[in-house]
Amino acid sequence: MILKYLFIITLIILFVPPVRRFVFYLLVGRQLVKEQKRQGDIRGSRREGDIRVDNRPKGNDSRYPGGEYVDYEEVK
């Protein structure tokens, strides 16, 4: 008797999209929302589109002032 009800509930969850979305939200959705809020808190109070530039550290002993030099070959 219980097995029959479990089978019917399983079929409803598998084949009815609104029920499936609701079950997914119950199982995973709350965790996603919580994680998104946590990530927003970590990023700080910067707005989307703001630009942040890190300055070069002082005392750079590199003889190439523009950054690291990388050898390359030009291919024609």
N, CA, C and O of each residue as an XYZ file, in Angstrom:
304
protein
N       0.826     -1.183      0.000
C       0.000      0.000      0.000
C       0.876      1.256      0.000
O       0.673      2.156     -0.815
N       1.861      1.316      0.924
C       2.748      2.475      0.993
C       3.614      2.551     -0.257
O       3.878      3.643     -0.760
N       4.051      1.427     -0.753
C       4.876      1.384     -1.950
C       4.124      1.964     -3.142
O       4.710      2.651     -3.978
N       2.831      1.689     -3.216
C       1.991      2.209     -4.299
C       1.944      3.740     -4.242
O       2.044      4.401     -5.276
N       1.792      4.305     -3.038
C       1.749      5.762     -2.901
C       3.100      6.397     -3.237
O       3.157      7.449     -3.874
N       4.162      5.763     -2.814
C       5.490      6.266     -3.151
C       5.735      6.263     -4.653
O       6.337      7.194     -5.187
N       5.277      5.235     -5.325
C       5.408      5.150     -6.780
C       4.625      6.267     -7.462
O       5.132      6.894     -8.392
N       3.405      6.523     -7.014
C       2.574      7.585     -7.604
C       3.213      8.949     -7.365
O       3.246      9.779     -8.274
N       3.715      9.193     -6.170
C       4.361     10.474     -5.866
C       5.609     10.649     -6.720
O       5.892     11.745     -7.204
N       6.348      9.569     -6.899
C       7.538      9.624     -7.744
C       7.178      9.962     -9.185
O       7.860     10.770     -9.815
N       6.129      9.365     -9.710
C       5.698      9.667    -11.077
C       5.259     11.115    -11.212
O       5.556     11.769    -12.212
N       4.553     11.616    -10.210
C       4.113     13.019    -10.256
C       5.326     13.946    -10.257
O       5.370     14.910    -11.021
N       6.300     13.664     -9.414
C       7.491     14.508     -9.356
C       8.260     14.464    -10.672
O       8.779     15.484    -11.126
N       8.332     13.293    -11.280
C       9.098     13.153    -12.518
C       8.433     13.804    -13.717
O       9.120     14.358    -14.574
N       7.112     13.748    -13.796
C       6.451     14.141    -15.030
C       5.618     15.414    -14.953
O       5.030     15.803    -15.962
N       5.540     16.069    -13.827
C       4.783     17.322    -13.727
C       5.795     18.435    -13.415
O       6.288     18.523    -12.290
N       6.105     19.284    -14.407
C       7.158     20.297    -14.233
C       6.963     21.245    -13.045
O       7.939     21.487    -12.334
N       5.773     21.800    -12.777
C       5.664     22.693    -11.611
C       5.992     21.990    -10.293
O       6.608     22.585     -9.409
N       5.587     20.737    -10.160
C       5.893     19.982     -8.941
C       7.397     19.735     -8.861
O       7.997     19.826     -7.790
N       7.988     19.424     -9.994
C       9.423     19.166    -10.038
C      10.205     20.419     -9.637
O      11.170     20.327     -8.878
N       9.790     21.607    -10.147
C      10.453     22.856     -9.774
C      10.333     23.123     -8.279
O      11.292     23.557     -7.642
N       9.160     22.864     -7.724
C       8.944     23.097     -6.304
C       9.822     22.173     -5.456
O      10.419     22.608     -4.471
N       9.897     20.912     -5.841
C      10.731     19.959     -5.100
C      12.198     20.364     -5.216
O      12.940     20.291     -4.236
N      12.621     20.792     -6.410
C      13.991     21.246     -6.594
C      14.283     22.445     -5.695
O      15.343     22.514     -5.072
N      13.341     23.391     -5.627
C      13.526     24.558     -4.768
C      13.656     24.136     -3.301
O      14.487     24.667     -2.566
N      12.832     23.183     -2.890
C      12.910     22.736     -1.501
C      14.261     22.102     -1.185
O      14.821     22.318     -0.111
N      14.777     21.322     -2.125
C      16.014     20.596     -1.878
C      17.261     21.453     -2.081
O      18.204     21.368     -1.294
N      17.273     22.281     -3.132
C      18.502     22.965     -3.518
C      18.364     24.486     -3.512
O      19.332     25.190     -3.225
N      17.192     24.992     -3.820
C      17.011     26.423     -4.038
C      17.395     27.290     -2.870
O      18.038     28.322     -3.059
N      17.024     26.908     -1.677
C      17.353     27.728     -0.512
C      18.859     27.815     -0.304
O      19.378     28.863      0.078
N      19.552     26.722     -0.553
C      21.010     26.735     -0.412
C      21.644     27.657     -1.462
O      22.616     28.354     -1.171
N      21.088     27.657     -2.689
C      21.616     28.540     -3.733
C      21.443     30.000     -3.348
O      22.372     30.794     -3.493
N      20.271     30.358     -2.863
C      20.004     31.742     -2.469
C      20.931     32.147     -1.334
O      21.464     33.256     -1.337
N      21.125     31.276     -0.380
C      21.997     31.557      0.760
C      23.444     31.764      0.293
O      24.134     32.666      0.768
N      23.890     30.926     -0.633
C      25.258     31.034     -1.149
C      25.438     32.321     -1.954
O      26.484     32.964     -1.860
N      24.431     32.706     -2.745
C      24.515     33.939     -3.511
C      24.605     35.148     -2.584
O      25.365     36.077     -2.858
N      23.849     35.150     -1.504
C      23.926     36.249     -0.547
C      25.299     36.288      0.112
O      25.858     37.363      0.326
N      25.840     35.121      0.431
C      27.154     35.070      1.062
C      28.227     35.598      0.110
O      29.119     36.334      0.532
N      28.148     35.231     -1.155
C      29.108     35.720     -2.143
C      28.988     37.227     -2.317
O      29.998     37.908     -2.496
N      27.778     37.756     -2.268
C      27.582     39.191     -2.368
C      28.213     39.917     -1.199
O      28.765     41.004     -1.372
N      28.141     39.336     -0.005
C      28.741     39.948      1.172
C      30.265     39.933      1.079
O      30.922     40.875      1.522
N      30.822     38.887      0.516
C      32.272     38.773      0.400
C      32.816     39.833     -0.555
O      33.872     40.413     -0.301
N      32.119     40.084     -1.626
C      32.597     41.042     -2.627
C      32.581     42.471     -2.108
O      33.226     43.346     -2.685
N      31.874     42.709     -1.060
C      31.877     44.035     -0.455
C      30.781     44.917     -1.029
O      29.787     44.453     -1.590
N      31.008     46.182     -0.863
C      29.960     47.135     -1.245
C      30.169     47.696     -2.643
O      29.558     48.704     -2.997
N      31.008     47.073     -3.434
C      31.215     47.558     -4.795
C      29.983     47.307     -5.633
O      29.339     46.263     -5.527
N      29.674     48.257     -6.448
C      28.547     48.090     -7.369
C      29.011     47.358     -8.619
O      30.205     47.302     -8.915
N      28.070     46.809     -9.333
C      28.406     46.115    -10.570
C      28.904     47.129    -11.584
O      28.295     48.183    -11.766
N      30.002     46.817    -12.239
C      30.569     47.708    -13.239
C      31.677     48.583    -12.696
O      32.376     49.224    -13.481
N      31.870     48.641    -11.389
C      32.967     49.418    -10.825
C      34.290     48.767    -11.199
O      34.388     47.548    -11.339
N      35.303     49.609    -11.356
C      36.626     49.115    -11.740
C      37.571     49.313    -10.580
O      37.615     50.389     -9.984
N      38.320     48.292    -10.258
C      39.323     48.370     -9.203
C      40.674     48.062     -9.808
O      40.831     47.059    -10.505
N      41.651     48.916     -9.549
C      42.996     48.731    -10.094
C      43.953     48.535     -8.936
O      43.999     49.356     -8.020
N      44.719     47.451     -8.967
C      45.748     47.219     -7.965
C      47.025     47.889     -8.444
O      47.447     47.690     -9.583
N      47.635     48.675     -7.584
C      48.886     49.347     -7.932
C      50.040     48.372     -7.869
O      49.988     47.366     -7.162
N      51.091     48.686     -8.623
C      52.284     47.859     -8.592
C      52.949     47.991     -7.235
O      52.976     49.084     -6.669
N      53.482     46.910     -6.704
C      54.181     47.016     -5.423
C      55.472     47.815     -5.568
O      56.135     47.744     -6.603
N      55.825     48.562     -4.551
C      57.062     49.342     -4.564
C      58.239     48.401     -4.346
O      58.102     47.338     -3.740
N      59.389     48.811     -4.847
C      60.577     47.991     -4.675
C      60.683     46.915     -5.743
O      61.341     45.896     -5.532
N      60.043     47.131     -6.888
C      60.104     46.161     -7.976
C      61.491     46.217     -8.591
O      61.884     47.263     -9.108
N      62.241     45.131     -8.554
C      63.614     45.096     -9.048
C      63.708     44.629    -10.501
O      64.796     44.301    -10.973
N      62.614     44.598    -11.194
C      62.620     44.123    -12.577
C      63.291     45.157    -13.472
O      63.077     46.357    -13.297
N      64.089     44.711    -14.418
C      64.730     45.654    -15.328
C      63.818     45.992    -16.505
O      64.168     46.829    -17.336
N      62.661     45.352    -16.581
C      61.669     45.659    -17.602
C      60.512     46.393    -16.920
O      59.692     45.760    -16.255
N      60.434     47.715    -17.074
C      59.458     48.486    -16.308
C      58.004     48.183    -16.676
O      57.110     48.479    -15.883
N      57.744     47.619    -17.815
C      56.379     47.389    -18.236
C      55.810     46.062    -17.785
O      54.650     45.764    -18.069
N      56.578     45.276    -17.105
C      56.099     43.964    -16.678
C      57.143     42.916    -16.997
O      58.297     43.246    -17.269
N      56.748     41.666    -16.966
C      57.700     40.605    -17.267
C      57.895     40.486    -18.768
O      56.956     40.665    -19.544
N      59.110     40.186    -19.166
C      59.420     40.011    -20.572
C      59.179     38.555    -20.959
O      59.599     37.636    -20.257
N      58.499     38.362    -22.082
C      58.204     37.015    -22.543
C      58.729     36.871    -23.971
O      58.363     37.650    -24.851
N      59.589     35.873    -24.198
C      60.086     35.610    -25.550
C      58.955     35.113    -26.437
O      58.061     34.398    -25.986
N      59.007     35.494    -27.675
C      58.021     35.003    -28.637
C      58.643     34.963    -30.017
O      59.629     35.645    -30.293
N      58.060     34.165    -30.866
C      58.459     34.121    -32.265
C      57.278     34.540    -33.103
O      56.147     34.110    -32.879
N      57.559     35.391    -34.078
C      56.484     35.845    -34.951
C      56.279     34.798    -36.042
O      57.229     34.405    -36.719
N      55.049     34.352    -36.207
C      54.725     33.331    -37.200
C      53.998     34.005    -38.343
O      52.997     34.693    -38.143
N      54.518     33.798    -39.555
C      53.874     34.428    -40.730
C      53.185     33.395    -41.566
O      52.589     33.726    -42.591
